[in-house]
Amino acid sequence: MGITDGWHCFELNNILNMQTLRGNILEIVRESNEPLMVKLLANRGLDTLDETSKEEFFHPSFKHLHDPFLLNGMDVAVERILKARENKERVVIFGDYDVDGVSSTALLVRFFASIGIQVSYRLPHRVHDGYGLKKHFIDELAEKDVKLIITVDCGTRDVEAIKYAYSKGIEVIVSDHHAVPEEIPENIIAILNPKIKESNYPFSSLSGSGVALKVASAIAMRVYPETYEKVILEYVDFACLGTIADCMPLIGENRTIAYLGLQRLEKSNSSGLRKLIEGKYKDMDADIVGFHIGPRINAAGRMDSPYKALSLLLAGEDKLDPILAELEDLNTKRKTTTEHFVKHALEVVDRDRGILFYDSTEIEHGIIGLIAGRLTEAFGKPAIALKREGDKLVASCRSPEHISIVELLEECREYFVAFGGHRQAAGFTILAENFEVFKETIERKLKEKHGIISTKPKTLRIETNLDLTEINPDFFKTLQIFKPFGIGNPKPLFLIQDFIPVSIEYLGKDGKHLKFLDKGQKFNINAFGFGEYYEELKNREKFSIIVEISEEVWMGRKKIVLNVRDIVL
């Protein structure tokens, strides 16, 4: 039995219908006197795995990566790429403007250069070009006598552009991971996509950078048959970035890629990556990508040009300081702008609709996905945020786990200029004249498939309830075994009932955060974002807290930290 699912779905021992301070509902997954390890295994469906699968989960290694030649078309793709090397043909990697696309591009550009391929790259601008390969790129590359284009994190839907490339004497290899439409490109060397129909590949949830890693792996097996494992491990950190930042489930092969990549980050071949995390993290977990590296790389494509992010991954040590400073500024702008529009969206969106729509002429094109994501998180419904641009609207969509937004879009494809995406994240461009009828159609399709979608609180799934006396260094070591955490393997949450604080104080100077002291002062208990509840909590003798458990090191000493995710009064 392999690891194919995330959280194990079994009969719950108890459901607590308690509304929290943040409006969430708590769900206790397991109340028992079993050891922590037993609870965590059962909650993730790992208790029934065979020993081989358990080894893959707890001790991921290179041997757990699947044979890249299992991807349909990989053999002919490798043959064509090596022919380009032999003939000294010009090859272009065509990527995307998000972290997955940028890291995929950096991975193959670096690897191809290392084996003597004449390689360059192109990235689309989010506003001026939109997603995917376009004819104007083909015209430019034809003039430069490019003979081969390899797409990364895109290409599966680019039928017309690839047909045009063929007419210009340019061959194309698609490497992608997005949903596969009915019509796919013809006149093509290969489509390397684990979601392709009749695929022989055993894992369909790779990221775009995961597929790019497979391309590099297959070539390395031919070029370096004795040492290809050592070679490919030098590029796994780039695949790790895309896998985590693109919110791929950290199960199966993705878990292996993330695990190996996080180990590699501090000694990355990319001076930019090393500099970005230098001295900032003692503990290499997926959060370093999700909350630190990813947003800064994404900020370039959202607020300016993705080439600024790619330059970070490709540049030498002497050119990094101005690049890092600019990315930091763009990320700050991204955060400020996002909060402004999130606030407005929450005020004006029609919460009674099955799908939440928010459109604006003023919103930055690059943050519409963030707005849609925040609406879905707030109301548990599909959300579509749109930027009005003349006679067109450009949209980004998000949906809860149980609803496939890309399937709904597929049923409305007649209205779109272009569309594509994944189960929970997608996008489209539509003429303004078609927008109202599209809204009616997609809401009708949603109701046919899922009934009436009502606003419901987010559910926090709690591993178990704990007493503070149970938390110690051995307890923390047990948690660490399950890293890296992410989708499919969530970071454990614990309920501490009837917590009696010795004191409650503000944390920081802006009054936004709190810190609690426990009776024995054994832990740092931080409640980020709970400053507004100071008076209410101060007047209570006790309350229950939902916490994540981590560790910090100060002056060489380790201390367990409880980060409060929510509070029940």
C-alpha positions as CSV (number, residue, x, y, z in Angstrom):
1,M,0.0,0.0,0.0
2,G,1.5,3.4,-1.0
3,I,1.0,6.9,0.4
4,T,-1.7,8.4,-1.8
5,D,-3.9,10.4,0.5
6,G,-3.5,13.2,3.1
7,W,-5.4,13.2,6.3
8,H,-7.0,9.8,7.0
9,C,-10.8,9.9,6.9
10,F,-12.1,7.7,9.6
11,E,-15.0,7.9,12.1
12,L,-14.3,10.8,14.4
13,N,-14.3,10.3,18.1
14,N,-15.7,13.7,18.8
15,I,-16.7,16.9,17.1
16,L,-16.7,20.0,19.2
17,N,-19.3,22.5,17.9
18,M,-17.5,25.4,19.6
19,Q,-17.1,28.8,17.8
20,T,-13.7,30.2,18.4
21,L,-12.6,33.8,18.6
22,R,-11.7,33.7,15.0
23,G,-15.0,32.1,14.0
24,N,-13.6,28.6,13.4
25,I,-15.1,25.3,14.3
26,L,-13.0,22.7,16.1
27,E,-12.8,19.1,15.2
28,I,-11.0,16.8,17.5
29,V,-9.6,14.0,15.4
30,R,-8.5,11.6,18.1
31,E,-9.2,11.6,21.9
32,S,-7.4,8.7,23.5
33,N,-4.7,7.7,25.8
34,E,-2.5,6.3,23.0
35,P,1.0,7.6,22.6
36,L,1.5,10.7,20.4
37,M,3.2,8.7,17.6
38,V,0.2,6.3,17.4
39,K,-2.2,9.3,17.2
40,L,-0.3,11.1,14.5
41,L,0.1,8.0,12.4
42,A,-3.6,7.1,12.6
43,N,-4.7,10.7,11.9
44,R,-2.7,10.6,8.6
45,G,-3.7,7.1,7.6
46,L,-0.1,5.9,8.0
47,D,-0.9,3.3,10.6
48,T,-2.0,0.8,7.9
49,L,1.0,1.3,5.6
50,D,3.5,-1.5,4.9
51,E,7.1,-1.1,6.0
52,T,8.3,0.1,2.6
53,S,5.8,2.9,2.5
54,K,6.6,3.9,6.0
55,E,10.3,4.1,5.1
56,E,9.4,6.3,2.2
57,F,7.4,8.7,4.5
58,F,9.8,8.9,7.4
59,H,13.1,8.5,5.5
60,P,12.7,10.0,2.0
61,S,15.7,9.5,-0.2
62,F,16.7,9.6,-3.9
63,K,15.7,6.0,-4.4
64,H,12.1,7.0,-3.7
65,L,12.0,9.2,-6.8
66,H,10.3,7.5,-9.7
67,D,12.1,6.6,-13.0
68,P,11.7,9.8,-15.2
69,F,11.3,7.6,-18.3
70,L,7.9,6.5,-17.0
71,L,6.6,9.8,-18.2
72,N,5.1,9.3,-21.6
73,G,7.3,10.8,-24.3
74,M,10.4,11.3,-22.1
75,D,12.6,9.0,-24.3
76,V,12.0,11.0,-27.5
77,A,12.3,14.3,-25.6
78,V,15.7,13.4,-24.2
79,E,16.8,12.2,-27.7
80,R,15.8,15.6,-29.2
81,I,17.5,17.6,-26.4
82,L,20.8,15.7,-26.7
83,K,20.6,16.2,-30.5
84,A,20.3,19.9,-29.9
85,R,23.5,19.7,-27.7
86,E,25.4,17.8,-30.4
87,N,24.3,20.2,-33.2
88,K,24.9,23.3,-31.0
89,E,21.3,24.5,-31.6
90,R,19.8,27.3,-29.8
91,V,17.4,26.1,-27.1
92,V,15.0,28.3,-25.1
93,I,13.3,27.4,-21.8
94,F,9.9,29.1,-21.7
95,G,8.5,29.4,-18.2
96,D,5.8,31.2,-16.1
97,Y,5.7,34.2,-13.8
98,D,5.1,32.4,-10.5
99,V,7.5,30.6,-8.2
100,D,6.9,27.2,-9.9
101,G,7.5,28.7,-13.3
102,V,10.5,30.7,-12.3
103,S,12.2,27.9,-10.3
104,S,11.5,25.4,-13.2
105,T,13.2,27.8,-15.6
106,A,16.2,28.3,-13.3
107,L,16.5,24.6,-12.9
108,L,16.7,23.7,-16.6
109,V,18.7,26.8,-17.6
110,R,21.4,25.9,-15.0
111,F,21.4,22.2,-15.8
112,F,21.5,22.7,-19.6
113,A,24.3,25.2,-19.3
114,S,26.3,22.7,-17.2
115,I,26.1,20.1,-19.9
116,G,27.0,22.4,-22.8
117,I,23.7,23.3,-24.3
118,Q,23.3,26.7,-25.8
119,V,20.4,27.8,-23.7
120,S,18.4,31.0,-23.0
121,Y,15.0,31.7,-21.5
122,R,11.8,33.7,-21.8
123,L,9.2,34.4,-19.2
124,P,5.8,36.0,-19.9
125,H,4.7,39.2,-18.2
126,R,1.6,38.7,-16.2
127,V,-0.2,41.8,-17.6
128,H,1.3,42.3,-21.1
129,D,1.6,38.7,-22.2
130,G,-0.6,36.6,-19.9
131,Y,-0.1,33.0,-19.1
132,G,1.5,30.6,-21.6
133,L,3.3,30.6,-24.9
134,K,2.2,33.3,-27.4
135,K,2.9,33.9,-31.1
136,H,4.9,37.1,-30.6
137,F,7.4,35.1,-28.6
138,I,7.7,32.6,-31.5
139,D,8.3,35.5,-33.9
140,E,11.1,36.8,-31.8
141,L,12.7,33.4,-31.3
142,A,12.5,32.5,-34.9
143,E,14.5,35.7,-35.8
144,K,17.2,34.5,-33.3
145,D,17.4,31.1,-35.1
146,V,16.1,29.2,-32.1
147,K,15.4,25.6,-33.0
148,L,13.9,24.1,-29.9
149,I,11.6,25.5,-27.2
150,I,11.0,23.6,-23.9
151,T,8.1,24.9,-21.9
152,V,8.0,24.5,-18.1
153,D,4.9,24.9,-16.0
154,C,2.9,25.7,-19.1
155,G,2.2,24.6,-22.7
156,T,-0.4,21.9,-22.4
157,R,-3.2,24.3,-23.6
158,D,-1.0,26.3,-26.1
159,V,-2.3,24.6,-29.2
160,E,-2.2,27.6,-31.6
161,A,1.2,28.9,-30.4
162,I,2.8,25.5,-30.8
163,K,1.2,25.0,-34.3
164,Y,2.6,28.5,-35.2
165,A,6.1,27.5,-33.9
166,Y,6.0,24.4,-36.1
167,S,5.2,26.6,-39.1
168,K,8.3,28.7,-38.3
169,G,10.6,25.7,-38.1
170,I,10.8,25.6,-34.2
171,E,10.2,22.3,-32.5
172,V,8.5,22.2,-29.0
173,I,8.7,20.0,-26.0
174,V,6.0,20.7,-23.4
175,S,6.8,20.0,-19.7
176,D,3.8,20.8,-17.6
177,H,1.6,19.7,-14.8
178,H,-1.7,21.5,-15.3
179,A,-5.0,19.9,-16.1
180,V,-5.2,18.4,-19.6
181,P,-8.0,19.7,-21.9
182,E,-9.7,17.7,-24.6
183,E,-7.6,19.4,-27.3
184,I,-3.9,19.2,-26.9
185,P,-1.0,20.4,-29.1
186,E,-0.1,18.5,-32.2
187,N,3.1,18.7,-34.3
188,I,5.1,18.4,-31.1
189,I,8.1,16.3,-29.9
190,A,6.5,15.4,-26.6
191,I,4.0,16.5,-23.9
192,L,5.6,15.6,-20.5
193,N,2.7,15.9,-18.2
194,P,1.8,13.3,-15.5
195,K,-1.9,14.1,-15.9
196,I,-2.0,13.2,-19.6
197,K,-4.5,10.5,-20.5
198,E,-3.1,7.0,-20.4
199,S,-0.1,8.2,-18.5
200,N,2.2,5.5,-17.2
201,Y,3.6,7.7,-14.5
202,P,2.7,6.5,-11.0
203,F,2.3,10.0,-9.4
204,S,0.1,12.6,-10.9
205,S,0.6,15.5,-8.5
206,L,4.0,16.8,-9.5
207,S,4.6,20.5,-9.7
208,G,5.9,22.1,-12.9
209,S,9.3,22.2,-11.3
210,G,8.9,18.6,-10.3
211,V,8.4,17.7,-14.0
212,A,11.4,19.9,-14.9
213,L,13.4,17.9,-12.4
214,K,12.3,14.7,-14.2
215,V,13.6,16.2,-17.5
216,A,16.9,17.0,-16.0
217,S,17.0,13.5,-14.3
218,A,16.4,11.7,-17.6
219,I,19.1,13.6,-19.4
220,A,21.5,13.1,-16.5
221,M,20.9,9.3,-16.7
222,R,22.2,9.4,-20.3
223,V,25.0,11.9,-19.8
224,Y,26.2,10.8,-16.4
225,P,25.1,7.1,-16.1
226,E,27.4,6.4,-13.1
227,T,26.9,9.7,-11.1
228,Y,23.5,11.1,-12.2
229,E,22.1,10.8,-8.6
230,K,24.8,13.2,-7.3
231,V,24.3,15.5,-10.2
232,I,20.5,15.8,-9.8
233,L,20.6,16.3,-6.1
234,E,22.3,19.7,-6.9
235,Y,19.0,20.8,-8.5
236,V,16.4,19.4,-6.2
237,D,16.2,22.6,-4.2
238,F,14.7,24.4,-7.2
239,A,12.0,21.7,-7.6
240,C,11.4,22.0,-3.8
241,L,10.6,25.7,-4.2
242,G,8.0,25.1,-6.9
243,T,6.4,22.1,-5.2
244,I,5.8,23.9,-1.9
245,A,5.0,27.4,-3.3
246,D,2.5,26.0,-5.8
247,C,0.7,24.3,-2.9
248,M,1.2,20.7,-4.1
249,P,0.3,18.0,-1.6
250,L,3.4,16.9,0.3
251,I,2.8,13.2,-0.1
252,G,4.4,10.6,-2.2
253,E,7.1,11.8,-4.5
254,N,6.4,15.5,-3.6
255,R,7.3,14.8,0.0
256,T,10.6,13.3,-1.2
257,I,11.4,16.3,-3.4
258,A,10.5,18.7,-0.6
259,Y,12.5,16.8,2.0
260,L,15.7,16.5,-0.2
261,G,15.3,20.1,-1.4
262,L,15.0,21.6,2.1
263,Q,18.2,19.8,3.0
264,R,19.9,21.3,0.0
265,L,18.8,24.9,0.4
266,E,21.6,26.1,2.6
267,K,24.2,24.8,0.2
268,S,22.3,25.6,-3.0
269,N,24.3,26.3,-6.2
270,S,22.2,29.5,-6.3
271,S,24.0,32.3,-4.5
272,G,20.6,34.1,-4.4
273,L,18.9,31.3,-2.6
274,R,21.7,31.0,-0.1
275,K,21.7,34.8,0.5
276,L,18.0,34.9,0.9
277,I,17.9,32.5,3.9
278,E,21.4,33.3,5.3
279,G,21.3,33.4,9.1
280,K,17.5,33.6,9.2
281,Y,16.5,30.0,9.8
282,K,17.9,27.3,12.0
283,D,15.1,24.9,11.2
284,M,14.6,24.1,7.5
285,D,10.9,23.4,7.1
286,A,8.4,24.0,4.4
287,D,7.5,27.3,6.1
288,I,10.8,28.8,4.8
289,V,9.5,28.5,1.3
290,G,5.8,29.2,2.0
291,F,6.4,32.4,4.1
292,H,9.8,33.7,3.2
293,I,11.3,32.6,-0.1
294,G,8.0,32.0,-2.1
295,P,6.4,35.4,-1.4
296,R,9.5,37.3,-2.4
297,I,9.9,35.4,-5.7
298,N,6.2,35.7,-6.4
299,A,6.2,39.5,-5.7
300,A,8.4,40.1,-8.8
301,G,5.8,38.5,-11.1
302,R,2.9,40.0,-9.3
303,M,4.0,43.6,-9.0
304,D,6.7,44.0,-11.7
305,S,8.7,41.5,-13.9
306,P,9.3,37.8,-13.2
307,Y,12.8,38.3,-14.7
308,K,13.8,40.1,-11.4
309,A,13.0,36.9,-9.5
310,L,14.8,34.7,-12.0
311,S,17.9,36.9,-11.8
312,L,18.0,36.1,-8.1
313,L,18.2,32.4,-8.8
314,L,20.8,32.8,-11.6
315,A,23.0,35.7,-10.6
316,G,26.4,35.5,-9.1
317,E,27.3,36.6,-5.5
318,D,28.5,40.1,-6.6
319,K,25.2,41.1,-8.1
320,L,22.8,40.0,-5.4
321,D,22.4,43.0,-3.0
322,P,20.4,45.3,-5.3
323,I,18.3,42.4,-6.5
324,L,17.4,41.3,-3.0
325,A,16.6,44.9,-2.0
326,E,14.3,45.4,-4.9
327,L,12.5,42.1,-4.2
328,E,12.0,43.1,-0.6
329,D,10.5,46.4,-1.7
330,L,8.2,44.6,-4.2
331,N,7.1,42.2,-1.5
332,T,6.3,45.1,0.9
333,K,4.2,46.7,-1.8
334,R,2.5,43.4,-2.5
335,K,1.5,43.0,1.2
336,T,0.2,46.6,1.6
337,T,-1.8,46.5,-1.6
338,T,-3.2,43.0,-0.9
339,E,-4.5,44.1,2.6
340,H,-6.2,47.1,1.1
341,F,-8.1,45.2,-1.5
342,V,-8.9,42.2,0.8
343,K,-10.5,44.7,3.2
344,H,-12.6,46.2,0.4
345,A,-13.5,42.8,-1.0
346,L,-14.8,41.5,2.4
347,E,-17.0,44.6,2.7
348,V,-18.6,44.5,-0.7
349,V,-18.7,40.9,-1.9
350,D,-22.2,39.3,-2.0
351,R,-21.8,36.5,0.6
352,D,-25.1,34.9,-0.3
353,R,-24.0,33.8,-3.8
354,G,-22.7,30.3,-4.4
355,I,-19.6,31.8,-5.9
356,L,-18.1,35.0,-4.6
357,F,-17.2,37.5,-7.3
358,Y,-15.0,40.6,-6.8
359,D,-14.0,42.8,-9.7
360,S,-12.2,46.1,-9.9
361,T,-10.5,48.4,-12.4
362,E,-8.0,49.6,-9.8
363,I,-6.7,46.3,-8.4
364,E,-3.2,45.2,-9.3
365,H,-3.4,42.3,-11.8
366,G,-0.8,40.4,-9.8
367,I,-2.8,40.1,-6.6
368,I,-6.2,38.9,-7.8
369,G,-5.3,35.3,-6.9
370,L,-4.5,36.4,-3.4
371,I,-7.8,38.2,-3.1
372,A,-9.7,35.1,-4.4
373,G,-7.8,32.9,-1.9
374,R,-8.6,35.1,1.1
375,L,-12.3,35.1,0.1
376,T,-12.4,31.3,-0.1
377,E,-10.6,31.0,3.2
378,A,-13.0,33.5,4.9
379,F,-16.3,32.0,3.6
380,G,-15.6,28.4,2.5
381,K,-16.9,29.1,-1.1
382,P,-15.4,29.3,-4.5
383,A,-14.2,32.8,-5.2
384,I,-13.3,34.7,-8.5
385,A,-11.4,38.0,-8.4
386,L,-11.2,39.9,-11.6
387,K,-9.3,42.9,-13.0
388,R,-11.2,44.9,-15.6
389,E,-8.9,45.8,-18.6
390,G,-10.8,47.6,-21.3
391,D,-13.2,45.2,-23.0
392,K,-11.8,42.2,-21.1
393,L,-11.7,40.9,-17.6
394,V,-8.7,38.8,-16.3
395,A,-9.7,36.5,-13.5
396,S,-8.1,34.3,-10.8
397,C,-10.2,31.6,-9.1
398,R,-9.9,29.6,-5.9
399,S,-12.1,26.9,-4.4
400,P,-12.4,24.7,-1.3
401,E,-11.0,21.2,-1.4
402,H,-14.3,19.5,-2.2
403,I,-15.0,21.6,-5.3
404,S,-12.9,21.5,-8.6
405,I,-13.0,25.0,-10.0
406,V,-11.2,24.0,-13.2
407,E,-13.9,21.4,-13.9
408,L,-16.5,24.2,-13.6
409,L,-14.5,26.4,-15.9
410,E,-14.2,23.6,-18.4
411,E,-18.0,23.5,-18.6
412,C,-18.1,27.2,-19.3
413,R,-15.2,27.3,-21.8
414,E,-17.3,28.7,-24.6
415,Y,-17.2,32.1,-22.8
416,F,-13.4,32.4,-22.4
417,V,-10.7,33.9,-24.5
418,A,-8.3,31.6,-22.5
419,F,-8.4,29.5,-19.3
420,G,-6.6,26.8,-17.4
421,G,-5.5,25.7,-14.0
422,H,-5.8,23.1,-11.2
423,R,-8.6,21.7,-9.1
424,Q,-8.4,24.5,-6.5
425,A,-6.7,27.3,-8.4
426,A,-7.4,28.5,-11.9
427,G,-7.7,31.5,-14.1
428,F,-9.3,32.9,-17.3
429,T,-9.7,35.8,-19.5
430,I,-13.2,36.8,-20.7
431,L,-14.8,39.5,-22.8
432,A,-16.8,41.9,-20.7
433,E,-19.9,41.3,-22.8
434,N,-19.9,37.7,-21.8
435,F,-19.3,38.2,-18.1
436,E,-22.9,38.3,-16.8
437,V,-24.1,35.3,-18.7
438,F,-20.9,33.4,-17.6
439,K,-21.7,34.3,-13.9
440,E,-25.2,32.8,-14.3
441,T,-23.9,29.7,-16.0
442,I,-21.2,28.8,-13.6
443,E,-23.4,29.3,-10.6
444,R,-26.0,27.0,-12.2
445,K,-23.3,24.4,-12.9
446,L,-22.1,24.7,-9.3
447,K,-25.6,24.2,-7.9
448,E,-26.2,21.2,-10.2
449,K,-23.0,19.5,-9.0
450,H,-22.9,20.5,-5.3
451,G,-26.3,21.9,-4.4
452,I,-26.6,25.2,-2.5
453,I,-23.2,26.3,-1.1
454,S,-23.7,28.1,2.2
455,T,-21.1,30.1,4.1
456,K,-19.6,27.9,6.7
457,P,-16.8,28.5,9.3
458,K,-13.4,27.0,8.7
459,T,-12.7,23.8,10.5
460,L,-9.6,23.5,12.6
461,R,-8.7,19.8,12.8
462,I,-7.1,19.1,16.1
463,E,-4.8,16.1,16.6
464,T,-5.8,15.6,20.2
465,N,-6.2,17.4,23.4
466,L,-3.1,17.9,25.6
467,D,-2.1,18.9,29.1
468,L,0.9,21.3,29.3
469,T,2.7,18.8,31.4
470,E,2.8,16.4,28.4
471,I,4.9,18.8,26.3
472,N,8.6,18.3,26.6
473,P,11.7,17.8,24.4
474,D,10.8,14.2,23.6
475,F,7.3,15.2,22.6
476,F,8.8,17.8,20.3
477,K,11.2,15.3,18.8
478,T,8.3,13.1,17.9
479,L,6.6,15.9,16.0
480,Q,9.8,16.6,14.1
481,I,9.8,13.1,12.6
482,F,6.7,14.0,10.5
483,K,8.2,17.0,8.8
484,P,8.0,18.6,6.2
485,F,4.5,19.6,6.9
486,G,2.2,20.9,4.2
487,I,-1.0,20.0,2.3
488,G,-1.7,16.3,2.8
489,N,0.5,16.3,5.9
490,P,-0.8,19.3,8.0
491,K,1.2,20.8,10.8
492,P,-0.2,19.3,14.0
493,L,-2.7,21.4,16.1
494,F,-3.4,20.7,19.7
495,L,-6.1,21.8,22.1
496,I,-5.1,22.8,25.6
497,Q,-8.3,23.1,27.6
498,D,-8.8,25.4,30.5
499,F,-5.5,27.1,30.2
500,I,-4.9,29.4,33.2
501,P,-2.5,32.2,32.3
502,V,-0.3,33.7,35.0
503,S,-0.2,36.9,32.9
504,I,-1.3,38.3,29.6
505,E,0.9,41.0,28.0
506,Y,1.2,42.7,24.6
507,L,3.9,41.4,22.4
508,G,5.6,44.1,20.4
509,K,4.7,47.8,20.3
510,D,1.8,48.0,17.9
511,G,-0.8,46.2,20.2
512,K,-1.5,43.6,17.5
513,H,-0.1,40.5,19.3
514,L,-0.2,39.0,22.8
515,K,2.0,36.7,24.9
516,F,0.8,34.5,27.7
517,L,2.8,33.1,30.6
518,D,2.0,29.7,31.9
519,K,2.3,28.7,35.6
520,G,5.7,27.1,35.3
521,Q,6.9,29.6,32.7
522,K,8.2,26.6,30.7
523,F,7.1,27.9,27.3
524,N,6.9,31.0,25.2
525,I,3.2,31.2,24.3
526,N,2.7,33.7,21.5
527,A,-0.8,34.8,20.2
528,F,-0.1,36.7,17.0
529,G,-3.0,38.8,15.8
530,F,-5.0,38.5,19.0
531,G,-4.2,42.0,20.4
532,E,-7.8,43.2,19.9
533,Y,-8.9,40.6,22.5
534,Y,-6.6,41.8,25.2
535,E,-9.4,43.2,27.5
536,E,-11.7,40.2,27.0
537,L,-9.0,37.7,27.8
538,K,-7.6,39.7,30.7
539,N,-10.9,39.4,32.5
540,R,-11.1,35.7,32.2
541,E,-9.6,33.2,34.7
542,K,-9.2,30.6,32.1
543,F,-9.8,29.8,28.4
544,S,-8.8,27.0,25.9
545,I,-6.1,27.6,23.3
546,I,-5.4,25.8,20.0
547,V,-1.6,25.7,19.4
548,E,1.1,24.7,17.0
549,I,4.3,23.7,18.7
550,S,7.8,24.8,17.6
551,E,11.2,25.5,19.0
552,E,13.4,28.6,19.1
553,V,17.1,28.9,20.0
554,W,18.3,32.0,21.9
555,M,21.9,32.4,23.1
556,G,22.5,28.7,22.4
557,R,19.5,27.6,24.5
558,K,16.5,25.8,23.1
559,K,13.0,26.6,24.3
560,I,9.7,25.2,23.2
561,V,7.3,27.7,21.7
562,L,3.5,27.4,21.6
563,N,2.0,29.5,18.8
564,V,-1.7,30.2,19.4
565,R,-3.9,29.6,16.3
566,D,-7.2,30.2,18.0
567,I,-8.9,30.6,21.3
568,V,-12.1,29.2,22.8
569,L,-13.7,31.2,25.7
